[in-house]
Amino acid sequence: MRNLLIILLLFNLFLASGQESERPLVLHLKIQAEIDPRTNRYSELGLEHAKEINADYIILELDTYGGALTDADDIRTRILDLEIPIYAFINRDAASAGALISIACDSIYMASGSSIGAATVVTQDGSAAPDKYQSYMRSIMRSTAEAKGRNPTMAEAMVDEDIDLDSIATEGKVLTLSVSEAIKNGFCEGEVSDIDDIMERSGVDNYELEVFELGSSEKIISLFLNPFVSGILIMIIIGGIYFELQTPGVGFPILASIVAIILYFVPNYLNGLAANWEIVMFVIGIVLIAVEVFVIPGFGVAGVLGLIFTVGSLILVMLNNDFFDFSFVGGDQIIISVATVSAGLLMATVLFFVGGSKLADSKFFKRVALQETQDADAGFTSKPVAESMVGKKGKSYTVLRPSGKIEIEGIIYDAYTRGNYIGQNIEVEVISDEGTSLKVREVT
């Protein structure tokens, strides 16, 4: 009898676990901020996760005033291509880009007091964008509404203020629908209070709910998008390159710079901010600086262009521009980007003067740098040649501004002036040969 009871108990547990596994799985996504590369990536990862866990339904909760059109279009396209039923839950506002995303969903539910519409494309100063952008927005609003069986003219009226829809949207004002208006005109399946209400209206009363949240790695990526952290990374990038150029071969500064470059560019690239051409621009800038330092004496056009390319790319990476088109980049974003890079450069400059003096006294520097004194009494000399070169004449092999190279009797020497500029192929005279290069003056 006891064994029979145990068998029945195990059988009931088996049935209960089977019933539990048959419960529909609902994945809950939340977009409650500006539509930008971060929300774009969040939605991308969320929809991928829905496929991985074989979710039966997706609830996309929206409370946004809109954002970048390019990112909203990416989200819209993914939703339209999705085979899993997805319901928009407008829990206050779905304006502009938020309206576009909502219309792409299979069903729209709205909380009391919510609204949908006002999808006119605006520029960074809040004024209407050029007509080519309005035309594109009208087109995708219309096509999205058609794809989901909603009134395309009303969707277009959310963008175009010239469309007159009688009492709903008078000419001169873009369309914004309240809950009751959205229900009446087919842009809302019903007024709800929460997800339970949505699923009950969908005929699902026993389901398992999973709230999608970013994983640890994605949170770390988001951390490195913080302007303060970005400023520190920029400081390490510039400081590392500078110290490596000052003391070639040490290794540690350039290694730190490379790590900082990866941590700066990869998160921005994954979030759709860093374009390939911006990364190439940064690499070209570094190459130009290296060429100016190691190949071309002095600091001229290549060095200046290198600095412009390097600093410019660091700023552009943080902005969602379309190849120097800043129509949809907010003024505050530009200010934050420029301020972040400027702060990084300022901290790097402070590091040059403060950290540079302390670096020589550090234990690490003493392990990698020569500490012994090479006295002249022991036979050591810094002269580039054994015999005296003072008084000898030659020609400037390169431009001296103030350093460069000269040619004397067919041999090339490093040389420098007292600070004045000497052009190429100008006759010069050696006035000192102490040190690692010759000190010269122009022969007049």
N, C-alpha and C positions, 0 to 999 in steps of 0.2 A: 504493500500500500504506500509506503514511504517513497519507494522508487518511482511509483506511478505519479505521485504528487510532484516529485522533482522533474520528471519528464514533461508533465503538463506546464510547470512553471517555465522551464527552458523553452518550450514551444511558444508560450505566450510572449516571452521576451523576444523570440525570433520574429514573431508576427509584428510586434511593436516596433522593432528595429527596421523591419521591411516597410512598415507604414511610414516611419520617420523618414526613410530615404526617398520615399515617393512624394514627399512634400515639395511643391514648387519652390524653386530657389529664385529669390529676388535680389538683385544687386542695386544698391543705392549710391548714386553719384551726386556730388554737390558742386555747383558752380555758383559761388556767392561772392564774386569779385569781378574786377574788370577782365574782359576777354583779351588775353594777351598770350605770348608764347608759353607762359607757365600753365595757364588754364588749358591751353591747346594740348600740351604734353600730358597734363593730368587726365584729360578726356581720352586721349589716345591710349594711355596705359590702362585706364578704367575699362574701356571697351575691349581691349585685348584680354584683360583679366576675366571679363564676362564670358568670353569664348573659352578660355582655359578651364573655368569651373562649370561650363555648360549651364549658365544661368538661363532660367525660363523667361524672366522679365527683367527689364532695367528701368529704374525710376531715376530720371535726371531732374534733380531739384535746382531751380533757377531763381536767383535774386541778383540781377545785374542790370546796370544802366548801359551795357554795351562795351565796346572796345574796338580792337583792331579788326578791320574787315577781312584781312587775309587769314587771320587765325580763326575767325568765325566761319569762314568758308571751308576751311580744313575740317572743322568739327561737323559742319553741316554735311559735307561729303561723306564722312565716315558714318554718320547716322543713316543717311540714305542708303548706303551700301550694306548696312547691318541687317542680318537675318533674324536677330532676336527682337521681339516686340519691345519698344522703348517708349515710355510715357514721360512727357514733360510735366513737372509739377512746379508751376509758377507760384512761388511762396513770397510774393510781394511785387517784384518788377521783372519784366522781360522786355526791355527797351532796346531799340537799335539792333546790334548784333545778337542780343538775347532773343529778340523776336524771331530772327532768322533761324536760330537754332531750335526754338520751340516749334516753329511751323514744320521743320524737318522731321519731328517725332511722329510716331504713329497716332498718339492721342495726346491731348492737352488738357490738364486739369489745373484749376486755379483756386488759390485760397481767397477767402473773403477780403475785399479791398485791393486785390491785385489788378494789374493792368498789363497790356501787351500792345506793342506798336512803336510809333515814333522812330522809324528806322532810317531817317535821313542821314547821309554820310556827312560828317563834319570834319574840319581840319583841326590843328592843334589849338587855334585860338577860338574855337567854338562856332565859326562861321561855316556856311555850307561849302562842301568841297566842289571842285569843278564838275561840270556836267558829265564828263566821261565816267567818273566814279559813281555819280547818281544813276546813270544809265545802267552800269553794271549791277548795282545794288537792286534796281527795279527789276532787272532781268532775272537775277537769281531768286529774288523774293517771289516773283510770278511763277517761275518754273518749279520752285520748291512747293508752292501751294498747289499747283496742278498735279505734281507727283503724289501728293497726299490727299487729293480730292477736296481741297478747300478753294474758296473763291479767289482766283488769281488777281482780279481787279482790286479787291479789298487789300490783298497783300501788297500790291503795287502802290496803293494809296497810303500805306504806311511810310512810303519813301517820297512819293510825288505829291506835293501840296496842290498841284493843279487839277487833280482828279476830284470831281464833285460827286459825293455819294449821298445827296439829299441831307437829311438831318444827322446822319452818322458822321460824315466828314465834309464840312463845307469847304469850298474852294479857298485856298490860301493857308490851310492848316493840314498838317499830315495826320493820318488816322491813328488814334489810340483808343483801344477798346477796354471797357470795364468788364467785369466778370459777366454781368447779365448781357451786355452787348456781344461779347465773344461767344457766349452760349447761343444766343439768338442767331448769329451769323455763321455758325459752324466752325469757330475758331477755339472752341472749348467744349469738352465733353461733359463738364459738370463742375460745380463749386464743391470743394472738398476742404477738410480740415487737416488731414494727415495722410500718411501712406496707407494705413488700414482702410481708410475711406476709399482710396483709389482702388485698392485690390478688391474690396467688397463690390464696388461698382463694376469691376471687371469679372466678377464671378469667382474670385479666388479668396476663400476665407480661411484657409489653413496653409500657411506658407512659411518658408525660412528666409529671414532677411539678413543680408550681409552688407555692411557699410564699407565702401571702398576707401582705403586710405593709402597714401604713398608709403612705400617701404623705406627702410633705413637709408639705403643708398640714394634714393630719390630725395629724401630729406637732407642728406649731406650735400647733394647737388644744389638744392635750393639754398642751403646755407652759403655756398660759395657765390651765389648770385646777389647776396646782400652787399650793398654799396660799401659798407665799412670793411668787410672781408676783401672785397675786390680791390679797395685802396691798398690794403696790406700786401696783397699779391702783386700789385703793380710796383710797389716799393721794392719787393724782393726781386722782381724781374729786372728792373732798371739797376738796382744796387748790385745784383749778382753779375750782370754783364759788365758794369763799370769796374768792379774789383777784379774780375777775370782779365779785363784788358790791361789793368794796371799791373797785375802780377800773373802773367800767363803761366799756365802749367800747374797752378795750385789745385784746381779742380773743384774744390768745394763751392766757391761762389757760382760758377756756371752750372753746377749740378742743382743748387738751390734755385737758380733762375729757371732752369728747364722744368723742374717740378712745379714752380709757380705758374709758368706758362701753360702747362697741362691743366692745372687746377683752375686757371682763369678761362681758357678757351673751351675746354670740353663741356662744362656745364652750360655755357652760353650756346655752344653748338647743338647740344642735345635739346635745348629749349627753343631752337629755331632762331636765335638771335645772331649768332656768328655765322655769316655766310662764307663760302669757300674763298671768294675774292678778298674778303677782309683778312682772312688768315694768310693768304698769299701776300697781301699788302704788308702785313707785319713781318713776314719772312724777308721780303725784299728790303724793308727798312733796316733790318739787322744786318743783312748782307752788305748794304751800302755803307753802313757805319764801319763794319769790319774792313771793307776795301779802303775806306778813307784812313783808317788807323794803320793798317798793315801794309798797304800797297802804295797809296798816294800820300806823300808827305804833307803835313799841315792839316788844315780842316777847311774844306771848300764846299763846292756844290754837292758832291756825293754825301758828305757828312750832314749837311743841312737837309737834303732830301731824305736821308735815312731817318733823321729825327722826326721830320714831318710825317713820313710813312708810319713809323713805329708808334708815335703818340696818337696820330690820327686813327690808326686801326684799333688801338685800345679804346678810344672813344666810340668809334662806329660799331664795334662789337656789342656794346651795351644798348644800342638803339635799333629798333625794328624798322630800319629804312630799306627801301627798295632801290639799291644802287644809287645812293645819294638823293633819292626822292623822300623827303621828310614830310610829305603831305599828311600822313597819319601818325606822325610822331609828336607826342605832346611836348609843349614847351618845358614842362616840369621834368620830363624825362631827359631832355637835352641838358638842362641845368644840372641834374643829378649826375649824369654821365661825365660832363666836363669837370664838375667839382670833385668827383671820385678820382679821376685820372690826375687832376691837379694836386689833390691831397697826397696821392701816391708818389708823385714826382717830388713834392715838398718833403715828404718823409724820407725819400731816397737821398735828397740833397743833404738833409740833416745827418743821415747815416754816413754820407761821404766824409763829412767834417768831424763828426763826433765819433762814429764807429771806426773810421780810418785810423785815427790816432791811437785808439785802444787796441786795434787789431794787432799792431806791432808788439804790444806787450802781452798778448794772449799766449797761453801754452800751446794752442794749435799752431799759431804762426811760428813760434820758436821751433816747433818740430819740423816744419816744412821749409823754413828760411835759413840761410847761412848766418851763423851767429859769430864766427871767428872774424877778427880784424886782419885784413891783409895789408900789412904795413909796407911802405916803400923800402924800409931798411932790410926787409926780407926778400927784396927783389920784385915785389908786386908793383905794377904800374897800370894806370888807366888810359895811357896814351895808345891811340890806334896804330901807331907806327914806331919803329925803334929810333929812327933819326928825326931830328927836328924838321918840321914843315913850315915853321914861321918864316914869312917873307916869300914863300913860293906862290906863284900865280897860276891860275887856271880859269875854267869857265863853269858857270852854274849849269849842271846837268839837268836839274829840274828847277821849278820855281821855289824860292826860299821865302817862306812866310810864317815865322822866321827860319824854320828848319827845312832841310831838303838834302839834296845831294850835289856834289861838285865833281868835276873831272880835272885831274892834274896828271899830265904826262901819260894819258891813256888809262889811268886808274880812277875808279869811282870811290869817293869817300863820303861819309855822312858829315854834314856841316850845318852851321846855324849862324845867324847874324846877331847883331846887338839889339835886334827888335825891329829893324827896318825891313822893307820888302825888296827883294831882288828878283827880277824876271829871269826867264830861261835864256841860256847862251850869253850871259853877261860876264865880262871879265871880273874876276875876284882875286883877292889876295888873302893869304892866311895870316892872321894876327895872333892866334894862340892855338896850340895843339894839346892843351891839357884837357883831360876828360876823355869821353868815349867818341867825341866828334870834333871836327875842326871848327874854330871860330874864324869867320871871314868877314871882309868888308868889300864893297864894290870899288873897283879901281876907277878913279875919275881923272 
